[in-house]
Each structure stands twice: as structure tokens, then as C-alpha cells.
Amino acid sequence: MALSPTAAQRRVIDAADPATGRLKGTPAQLAALVKRGLAFRHPRPPHDHFLTPAGHRIREAADAPEAVTRSPEARAAPDTGGVFAARVGGEEAAPGDTGPARLREVRGAWQGLLELRRMTHPDGSTDRPCAWERSHLVRAAALALEAAGHRPAGPGGDDGYRVRATPQPEAVAVYEPDGAALRACAATLERAGWQAGEHTEPRTRVRYLLASPRKV
């Protein structure tokens, strides 16, 4: 069972890379987080340290009280907190930069995620999601879509993708009003290591994708 971190260790956790969970700190701080089950040391050089799922939960726990009072649309969107966050679509205050700077940021985050896959999979593969993606399903799927050039929906609910959590433990729903664009989203997710199938909501007849990370 993971032990609660000290204030100094919490600062190290809070400063972890938002996309990969990579940690920076003194050897003593990192070793203490490993002992508490909140981080792990990668077995291959350069032996970087990363947050475990328990570490990620502690990092995000501070946002939980706010999440209770936010709207479903806002709860689905990750809190940027001044750092990079993939656009899930329909954010109430979507970042304004959609130019080259944003494109570089997205591509950098995607390359970082591929590197995390390589470092955390025993076989070094990058063709399927890693543990971080399985514990951050909405953000992971949104990053795959945005990095591939798909357009997220704006705050007014216009055309574009929207990634939302589902009651299923390892699945997200992807909405896109244009049928061709929805199928293109499915193709992108499948190339990124997800399984995606089209479904229809019984009451609204709205088409959507149900996507889950591929395990093998």
C-alpha cells in the first residue's frame, strides 16, 4: 500500500511531467517515493523515475473537491494548471493558440508519450498504450487525436471531436457530428494502439466511438 508523501515529496510529485509522469528530484527524494510505492525507477538507462498510478492519483487528488461542483463538460476536460493538456473538445475556456506553437507542443507531448511507452513496456514497443494512458484514458485518447491533426470541438459545441469518460472502466466515448470525421478518428485511434468501434445512443440516435486501449 502506498504511503502518504511528505510536503517535500509532494512538491516533487506536483512537478512531475504532465504527459509522462517523469520525476526530477534528489536521489533521496526519488528513493523515498519508490519506497512509498508512488514512483518506480526504470530498469534501463538512464534509469529515470516515473510516477506509479498511485502517484498520479495523489497528484490529482487536490482537484477532486473542485470536480464535484463542476459541470460534466468541465469535469471531462483536464485542468491545464499552466502546463500542457490535450484538448478533449468542448472546453469552456479552450486555449487560444491554435498556430505553430500549439502544433509543436502537441507533437512534443505525443513523442514524449511514445518514449514513455518504449521505456515502460518490457519489450520496448510503442504500438500500444502504456499504464499512464490506461489511468488517464480521456487525456490519452485526446492527445492521440489532436497529435494526428483532428480538430477538437469548441466551447459552443460546434463541429469537432469530443472525448468523454464512460461508465466502463477502460473505455472512452468519442463524439464527432460528421460521420466521415468520426470514422477518421477511429482510424487514428486504431493506429495509436486503441480498439474503436461505432455505436449508436439508443435515445438520441447519435453515433459515437467506444474506444479502449489495446493490451496486445
C-alpha positions as CSV (number, residue, x, y, z in Angstrom):
1,M,0.0,0.0,0.0
2,A,1.3,3.4,-0.9
3,L,2.2,5.7,2.0
4,S,1.4,9.4,2.1
5,P,4.2,11.6,0.9
6,T,5.8,14.4,2.9
7,A,5.4,18.0,1.9
8,A,8.7,18.0,0.1
9,Q,7.9,14.8,-1.7
10,R,4.5,16.2,-2.7
11,R,6.3,19.1,-4.3
12,V,8.3,16.6,-6.4
13,I,5.1,14.8,-7.4
14,D,3.4,18.0,-8.3
15,A,6.3,19.0,-10.5
16,A,6.2,15.7,-12.5
17,D,6.0,15.9,-16.3
18,P,2.2,16.1,-17.0
19,A,2.4,13.8,-20.0
20,T,4.8,11.1,-18.9
21,G,4.9,11.3,-15.1
22,R,8.7,11.6,-15.2
23,L,10.1,12.9,-11.9
24,K,13.0,15.2,-11.0
25,G,14.4,15.4,-7.6
26,T,17.3,14.4,-5.4
27,P,18.3,10.7,-5.2
28,A,17.0,10.6,-1.6
29,Q,13.6,12.1,-2.6
30,L,13.2,9.7,-5.5
31,A,14.2,6.7,-3.5
32,A,11.7,7.7,-0.8
33,L,8.9,7.9,-3.4
34,V,9.8,4.5,-4.7
35,K,9.7,3.1,-1.1
36,R,6.2,4.6,-0.7
37,G,5.0,3.0,-3.9
38,L,4.5,6.3,-5.6
39,A,7.3,6.1,-8.1
40,F,9.3,3.5,-9.9
41,R,12.9,3.5,-11.3
42,H,13.1,2.4,-14.9
43,P,15.5,-0.6,-15.2
44,R,17.1,0.6,-18.4
45,P,19.5,3.6,-18.7
46,P,19.2,6.5,-17.9
47,H,17.2,4.9,-15.1
48,D,14.7,7.8,-14.8
49,H,12.0,7.8,-12.2
50,F,8.2,7.9,-13.1
51,L,5.0,8.2,-11.1
52,T,3.1,5.0,-10.5
53,P,-0.7,5.0,-10.8
54,A,-0.8,5.7,-7.0
55,G,1.5,8.6,-7.5
56,H,-0.7,10.0,-10.3
57,R,-3.8,9.7,-8.0
58,I,-2.1,11.7,-5.3
59,R,-1.1,14.4,-7.8
60,E,-4.7,14.7,-9.0
61,A,-6.4,14.4,-5.6
62,A,-6.2,18.1,-5.0
63,D,-8.5,18.7,-7.9
64,A,-11.2,16.3,-6.6
65,P,-13.2,18.7,-4.4
66,E,-13.5,21.1,-7.3
67,A,-14.5,18.4,-9.7
68,V,-17.6,17.7,-7.6
69,T,-19.1,21.1,-8.3
70,R,-18.0,21.5,-12.0
71,S,-20.3,20.7,-14.9
72,P,-20.0,17.4,-16.8
73,E,-18.3,19.2,-19.7
74,A,-15.8,20.8,-17.4
75,R,-15.1,17.6,-15.5
76,A,-14.3,15.9,-18.8
77,A,-11.6,18.4,-19.6
78,P,-8.2,18.2,-17.9
79,D,-7.1,21.1,-15.8
80,T,-4.2,22.6,-17.6
81,G,-2.8,24.3,-14.4
82,G,-0.4,26.2,-16.6
83,V,1.1,23.1,-18.3
84,F,0.3,21.2,-21.5
85,A,-3.1,19.4,-21.7
86,A,-4.5,17.7,-24.8
87,R,-7.8,19.2,-25.9
88,V,-10.7,16.9,-25.2
89,G,-13.2,19.1,-27.0
90,G,-15.9,21.4,-25.7
91,E,-13.8,23.1,-23.0
92,E,-15.4,26.1,-21.5
93,A,-12.2,28.0,-21.9
94,A,-10.1,26.4,-24.6
95,P,-6.6,27.7,-25.1
96,G,-6.5,30.4,-27.8
97,D,-3.3,29.3,-29.5
98,T,-4.0,27.1,-32.5
99,G,-1.0,28.0,-34.5
100,P,2.5,26.6,-35.0
101,A,3.4,26.9,-31.3
102,R,0.5,24.7,-30.3
103,L,1.3,22.2,-33.0
104,R,4.9,21.9,-31.7
105,E,3.6,21.5,-28.2
106,V,1.2,18.7,-29.2
107,R,3.8,16.9,-31.3
108,G,6.3,17.1,-28.4
109,A,3.8,15.6,-26.0
110,W,3.0,12.8,-28.4
111,Q,6.7,12.0,-28.9
112,G,7.1,12.0,-25.1
113,L,4.2,9.6,-24.7
114,L,5.8,7.2,-27.3
115,E,9.0,7.4,-25.4
116,L,7.2,6.5,-22.2
117,R,5.7,3.5,-24.0
118,R,9.1,2.4,-25.1
119,M,10.6,2.8,-21.6
120,T,7.8,1.1,-19.7
121,H,6.8,-1.8,-21.9
122,P,9.1,-4.9,-21.2
123,D,9.6,-5.4,-25.0
124,G,10.2,-1.7,-25.7
125,S,7.2,-1.5,-28.0
126,T,5.5,1.8,-28.9
127,D,2.4,0.4,-30.7
128,R,0.1,0.0,-27.7
129,P,-0.9,2.3,-24.8
130,C,1.1,2.2,-21.5
131,A,0.0,2.2,-17.9
132,W,-0.2,6.0,-17.8
133,E,-2.6,6.1,-20.7
134,R,-4.8,3.4,-19.0
135,S,-5.0,5.6,-15.9
136,H,-5.7,8.8,-18.0
137,L,-8.0,7.5,-20.7
138,V,-9.7,10.7,-21.8
139,R,-6.4,12.7,-21.9
140,A,-4.6,9.9,-23.7
141,A,-7.2,9.4,-26.4
142,A,-7.5,13.2,-26.9
143,L,-3.7,13.5,-27.3
144,A,-3.7,10.8,-30.0
145,L,-6.4,12.6,-31.9
146,E,-5.0,16.1,-31.5
147,A,-1.5,15.0,-32.5
148,A,-2.9,13.4,-35.6
149,G,-4.5,16.8,-36.7
150,H,-8.1,16.2,-35.7
151,R,-10.0,19.4,-34.7
152,P,-11.5,19.5,-31.2
153,A,-15.0,20.9,-30.7
154,G,-15.1,24.4,-29.4
155,P,-17.0,25.6,-26.3
156,G,-20.1,26.2,-28.3
157,G,-20.4,22.5,-29.3
158,D,-19.5,23.1,-32.9
159,D,-18.1,20.5,-35.3
160,G,-15.1,18.7,-33.9
161,Y,-14.3,15.7,-31.7
162,R,-15.2,15.4,-28.0
163,V,-13.7,12.7,-25.8
164,R,-15.6,11.7,-22.8
165,A,-15.3,9.2,-19.9
166,T,-17.8,6.3,-19.8
167,P,-19.0,4.0,-17.0
168,Q,-16.8,1.3,-18.5
169,P,-13.5,1.0,-16.6
170,E,-11.3,1.0,-19.7
171,A,-13.2,2.9,-22.4
172,V,-13.9,6.4,-23.6
173,A,-16.5,7.7,-25.9
174,V,-15.6,9.9,-28.9
175,Y,-18.2,12.1,-30.5
176,E,-17.9,13.8,-33.8
177,P,-21.1,15.0,-35.7
178,D,-19.6,14.4,-39.1
179,G,-19.7,10.7,-40.0
180,A,-16.6,10.7,-42.1
181,A,-14.6,12.6,-39.4
182,L,-15.8,10.1,-36.8
183,R,-14.5,7.2,-38.9
184,A,-11.2,9.1,-39.4
185,C,-11.0,9.4,-35.6
186,A,-11.5,5.6,-35.3
187,A,-8.7,5.0,-37.8
188,T,-6.3,7.3,-35.9
189,L,-7.0,5.7,-32.5
190,E,-6.5,2.2,-34.0
191,R,-3.1,3.3,-35.4
192,A,-2.3,4.7,-32.0
193,G,-2.9,1.3,-30.3
194,W,-6.6,1.6,-29.4
195,Q,-9.6,-0.5,-30.3
196,A,-12.5,1.6,-31.6
197,G,-16.0,0.6,-32.7
198,E,-19.0,2.7,-33.8
199,H,-22.2,2.7,-31.7
200,T,-25.5,4.5,-31.6
201,E,-27.0,6.0,-28.5
202,P,-30.5,4.4,-28.0
203,R,-32.4,7.6,-27.2
204,T,-30.7,10.2,-29.2
205,R,-29.5,8.0,-32.1
206,V,-26.2,9.9,-32.0
207,R,-23.3,7.9,-33.4
208,Y,-20.1,7.7,-31.3
209,L,-17.0,5.7,-30.9
210,L,-16.3,3.4,-27.9
211,A,-12.5,3.2,-27.7
212,S,-10.3,1.2,-25.3
213,P,-6.5,0.7,-25.1
214,R,-5.3,-2.4,-26.8
215,K,-3.5,-4.8,-24.5
216,V,-1.5,-6.9,-27.0
